[in-house]
Amino acid sequence: MNEIVMILVMAFPMILFTIAPGLYLADYLEKGEYIQEENKRYIMWIVTVIFALALSTALNLIDVGGFFK
């Protein structure tokens, strides 16, 4: 339970680092006409949150030593 809390706590600062990939992916999908302008904001936030959670999970595993065991 403590690891889940730490992952969620570390995800908030990671949003600063992961907002750029979300913006780039939303722009790419809009230019390729895969999505419409109305859905661009939702895609950007979903990608940002997923990248932030993935990055904070990876940092938590590295900190705990999960990758090196």
C-alpha atoms as one frame of an Amber mdcrd trajectory, in Angstrom:
protein
   0.000   0.000   0.000   2.872   2.369   0.771   4.335   1.820  -2.691   1.040
   2.755  -4.359   0.847   5.945  -2.307   4.439   6.828  -3.180   3.784   6.219
  -6.893   0.756   8.520  -6.791   2.659  11.183  -4.849   5.569  11.089  -7.312
   3.151  11.237 -10.264   2.154  14.831  -9.516   5.616  16.357 -10.153   6.062
  14.028 -13.147   3.153  15.784 -14.858   5.518  18.713 -15.445   7.849  16.449
 -17.408   5.205  14.468 -19.244   2.937  17.216 -20.512   5.144  17.771 -23.577
   4.750  14.193 -24.938   1.007  14.490 -24.407   0.887  17.718 -26.389   3.040
  16.328 -29.199   0.984  13.149 -29.495  -2.307  15.053 -29.496  -0.985  17.418
 -32.202   0.255  14.493 -34.273  -3.071  12.677 -34.035  -4.962  15.833 -34.962
  -2.754  16.594 -37.975  -3.116  13.015 -39.182  -6.882  13.467 -38.871  -7.180
  10.530 -36.481  -8.984  12.687 -33.912 -11.017  15.886 -33.992 -10.256  19.156
 -32.228 -12.829  18.418 -29.520 -11.038  15.218 -28.472  -7.548  16.703 -28.527
  -7.687  17.943 -24.925  -8.850  14.570 -23.590  -6.135  12.688 -25.459  -3.507
  15.109 -24.165  -4.552  14.643 -20.540  -4.904  10.867 -20.789  -1.444  10.488
 -22.332   0.050  12.878 -19.772  -1.403  10.981 -16.815  -0.388   7.590 -18.227
   3.182   8.757 -18.893   3.389  10.350 -15.423   2.223   7.149 -13.729   4.592
   5.033 -15.825   7.552   7.286 -15.058   6.831   7.420 -11.331   6.370   3.637
 -11.265   9.703   3.161 -12.998  11.405   5.526 -10.557   9.841   3.697  -7.629
  11.046   0.335  -8.933  14.541   1.669  -9.488  14.557   3.179  -5.990  13.390
  -0.050  -4.383  15.770  -2.087  -6.522  13.075  -3.928  -8.444  14.909  -3.802
 -11.766  18.193  -5.076 -10.353  17.073  -8.049  -8.283
